[in-house]
Amino acid sequence: MLQLNRQAAAQLIAPHAFQVVPGASHLFEEPATLEQAAHLARTWLLLHLRGGRT
């Protein structure tokens, strides 16, 4: 799964970030991993939707 996601990210032309949440499976079923992924996504979206201002 990780390799497929890396390949997909490499094909994107829009701004993007690829981060691995340590200890997370592809469904984020482990304790606190979904919350961590959501925090990373929120941080990225706020940065880009606000034009670099957080």
C-alpha positions, 0 to 999 in steps of 0.5 A: 500500500505504501509503495502505491501511495508513493507512486500516486504522489509522484504523479501529482502536479498539484502541491501535496505532501506525503507523510507516514504515520508511524505504526498505522495500517492502511485503515488507521485502526490503531489507537491515535493514528487516525487522529494523527493523520487528521491533524496532518491533513488539517495542518496542510489544508490550513497552510494551503487554503490560507495562502501560507498563513496558519 
